[in-house]
Amino acid sequence: MGKCLSWKYFSLLLSLLFFHSQFPFSSSLSSNSQCSALLHFNHSLSLHRRASHCGYSYPKTGSWKEDKDCCTWDGVVCDNSTRHVIALDLSCSWLYGSIPSNSTLFLLRHLRSLNLARNDFDLSLISPEFGNFQSLTHLNLSHSRFYGEIPYEISQLSSLVSLDLSYNGDLMMTIDYQSKHQFGKESLVTLPRAIPTSLGNLTQMIYLDLSYNNFNGLLPSSIFDLPNLSVLDLERNQLVGPLPNHVSGLNLLIDLSLSSNFLNGTLPSWLFSLTSLMKLTLHQNQFIGEIGEFKYNNSLDYLDLSYNMLQGSIPSSISRLVSLTTLDLSSNNLQGSVPSSISRLVNLNTLHLSSNNLSIMLDLELFSNLNVFNFSYNNLLVSINNNLTFTLPNLTELYLSSCNISEFPIFLKVATNLGSLDLSNNRIYGQTPEWLGAVGRNSLTFLDLSHNFLTSIDKIPWKNLYSVDLRNNLLQGPLPTLNALSLRYLFASNNNLSGGIPSFICNASSLEVLDLSHNNFSGTIPKCLVLSNALLVFFHASEKDLELSCGSGENKGFAFVTFRSAELASQAIEELNNTEFKKLGRAGSKEGCPGGWAWSYTTVELVKNAKSPSNNRGFAFVDYHNPACAEYLRQKERFVN
């Protein structure tokens, strides 16, 4: 519309302002006035594609026409008899701008459902006027960059059954009047982000999502007494303290997520007695004590207690969770054995027990139905049946790092859908078996065989690999050939690999990290590594082993190359003669690294490409041969982008 408003729009604006002054928010709008209010609300915002981060988004208000009944507009729902606007869904609509308290949005007094999620309201305050939608049952302001206090008025919406304010990041809750007097002026400084007990007034509430904000303080017990609550999500906040010992509500709760907070204390018994509960996620907190006894539950499908400080054994009563499909108890201090009763969980397909103190032989035949299992980093001795009658036909992810395995499990032969395989930190010796290449031929994306005693890998045939880790083995000969089109990470350091840097590296257009350090490579460092989009490249080259061949073209890489001599570093500087370098000094200099003058290796950093600074992302030649100097340089200097 430009800077000048049409007379029609100007008249509309005047009429709305007059309406505000004569009939403030206490009266209902006619059908035409509701349409005018929606148009004015639309004109108060702008449309930006980047305002909505959704799988699919489009500007719903772009199709709104003044000459059509607003009840037919995209995102608008009206009551069939009264023609009042009762629902407005403008989620993922590219909306950008602020919503002040005098917005005509708040004239739509008959709204029952309002969804403004996944837009960008540019750090707007949530207006207290939202609390005047007395018929509102559903309010969704998530992912929309609201800021500041959540008005107390929202807790007075007695019909509200669904409230989603998640992913706003910097919301605070207003402490009600009684709390101000109870805590006093001085305490208000420390309580601005607490979740208020007044939310317990929303007795009709079914869905409450305050996740991914910065709420802190204790959990108000009143939330746990809401009789109709089905979903409670407070994930990714800064909440502290224990869970209440007793609750009077939550009989209908099906989803409870309190993950990624600072909650502590023991797990109360009521958690294991909620018969309707289908999903319980408490990971990344500070809970202690033992896991309680489970009562029979044919509803619980997902249980995640990982990354806490739980102790004791895994209770055998876990077999009562007959519908369980996912169990994650990783990264705790659990001890003892894995109960054999877990094999009764016939629906279980994902099991994570890594990083505990489980210390008894584990029979994988107990878990023949699993898609994903992770037993890494325990004191386990894994019993592997290498009889082909034992198979894991549904296996997609297997993590057996640090499990005292001495050979490749034969059951992998038929794991045709495997996507991730981690057998690192074991005792596997010799050459990889010929059949390994058939494992997940079209599906394997992650392979970690590091920290074993492998001596030879003929080839790596998987075409969809994005990460390969072969570090700290006994590999000899050339670097195994692999299809590098999807490769992002390749680690092969600390082996006995020799020969030249293979040409397939130059086909790795997605490569981000390449570590070939501490091997016996010879020849030239390919020019493609300098000009590629690789983020980090590590070599450890002696003067006679590797020569730099990178020319003087544009430098797009971000590489670290370690040289054992100042001469080779100087050669690199000369070959990149159009580039400005920043010298970090000689290792062992009196003002630099500790340790006297025992070392004389030059360390330099490429600061920028003098001719093409816009294309330069930094290329560094760094000598860390002296460990003391290396630490000094890491602390003293930071690479320049």
Secondary structure as GFF3:
##gff-version 3
##sequence-region A 1 641
A	DSSP	alpha_helix	7	22	.	.	.	ID=ss1
A	DSSP	alpha_helix	31	43	.	.	.	ID=ss2
A	DSSP	beta_strand	46	47	.	.	.	ID=ss3
A	DSSP	three_ten_helix	49	51	.	.	.	ID=ss4
A	DSSP	three_ten_helix	60	63	.	.	.	ID=ss5
A	DSSP	three_ten_helix	70	72	.	.	.	ID=ss6
A	DSSP	beta_strand	76	78	.	.	.	ID=ss7
A	DSSP	beta_strand	85	89	.	.	.	ID=ss8
A	DSSP	beta_strand	95	96	.	.	.	ID=ss9
A	DSSP	three_ten_helix	104	107	.	.	.	ID=ss10
A	DSSP	beta_strand	113	115	.	.	.	ID=ss11
A	DSSP	beta_strand	124	125	.	.	.	ID=ss12
A	DSSP	three_ten_helix	128	132	.	.	.	ID=ss13
A	DSSP	beta_strand	138	140	.	.	.	ID=ss14
A	DSSP	beta_strand	146	150	.	.	.	ID=ss15
A	DSSP	three_ten_helix	152	156	.	.	.	ID=ss16
A	DSSP	beta_strand	162	164	.	.	.	ID=ss17
A	DSSP	beta_strand	170	173	.	.	.	ID=ss18
A	DSSP	alpha_helix	177	187	.	.	.	ID=ss19
A	DSSP	three_ten_helix	188	190	.	.	.	ID=ss20
A	DSSP	three_ten_helix	197	201	.	.	.	ID=ss21
A	DSSP	beta_strand	207	209	.	.	.	ID=ss22
A	DSSP	beta_strand	216	218	.	.	.	ID=ss23
A	DSSP	three_ten_helix	221	225	.	.	.	ID=ss24
A	DSSP	beta_strand	231	233	.	.	.	ID=ss25
A	DSSP	beta_strand	238	241	.	.	.	ID=ss26
A	DSSP	beta_strand	255	257	.	.	.	ID=ss27
A	DSSP	beta_strand	262	266	.	.	.	ID=ss28
A	DSSP	three_ten_helix	269	272	.	.	.	ID=ss29
A	DSSP	beta_strand	279	281	.	.	.	ID=ss30
A	DSSP	beta_strand	286	290	.	.	.	ID=ss31
A	DSSP	beta_strand	302	304	.	.	.	ID=ss32
A	DSSP	beta_strand	309	311	.	.	.	ID=ss33
A	DSSP	three_ten_helix	316	320	.	.	.	ID=ss34
A	DSSP	beta_strand	326	328	.	.	.	ID=ss35
A	DSSP	beta_strand	335	336	.	.	.	ID=ss36
A	DSSP	three_ten_helix	340	344	.	.	.	ID=ss37
A	DSSP	beta_strand	350	352	.	.	.	ID=ss38
A	DSSP	beta_strand	357	358	.	.	.	ID=ss39
A	DSSP	beta_strand	361	363	.	.	.	ID=ss40
A	DSSP	three_ten_helix	364	367	.	.	.	ID=ss41
A	DSSP	beta_strand	372	374	.	.	.	ID=ss42
A	DSSP	beta_strand	381	383	.	.	.	ID=ss43
A	DSSP	beta_strand	397	399	.	.	.	ID=ss44
A	DSSP	three_ten_helix	410	414	.	.	.	ID=ss45
A	DSSP	beta_strand	420	422	.	.	.	ID=ss46
A	DSSP	beta_strand	429	431	.	.	.	ID=ss47
A	DSSP	three_ten_helix	434	438	.	.	.	ID=ss48
A	DSSP	beta_strand	446	448	.	.	.	ID=ss49
A	DSSP	beta_strand	453	456	.	.	.	ID=ss50
A	DSSP	beta_strand	459	460	.	.	.	ID=ss51
A	DSSP	beta_strand	467	469	.	.	.	ID=ss52
A	DSSP	beta_strand	476	477	.	.	.	ID=ss53
A	DSSP	beta_strand	481	482	.	.	.	ID=ss54
A	DSSP	beta_strand	489	491	.	.	.	ID=ss55
A	DSSP	beta_strand	496	499	.	.	.	ID=ss56
A	DSSP	three_ten_helix	503	507	.	.	.	ID=ss57
A	DSSP	beta_strand	513	515	.	.	.	ID=ss58
A	DSSP	beta_strand	520	521	.	.	.	ID=ss59
A	DSSP	beta_strand	523	525	.	.	.	ID=ss60
A	DSSP	alpha_helix	527	531	.	.	.	ID=ss61
A	DSSP	beta_strand	536	541	.	.	.	ID=ss62
A	DSSP	beta_strand	546	548	.	.	.	ID=ss63
A	DSSP	beta_strand	560	563	.	.	.	ID=ss64
A	DSSP	alpha_helix	566	575	.	.	.	ID=ss65
A	DSSP	beta_strand	579	586	.	.	.	ID=ss66
A	DSSP	beta_strand	602	609	.	.	.	ID=ss67
A	DSSP	three_ten_helix	613	615	.	.	.	ID=ss68
A	DSSP	beta_strand	620	621	.	.	.	ID=ss69
A	DSSP	alpha_helix	627	636	.	.	.	ID=ss70
###
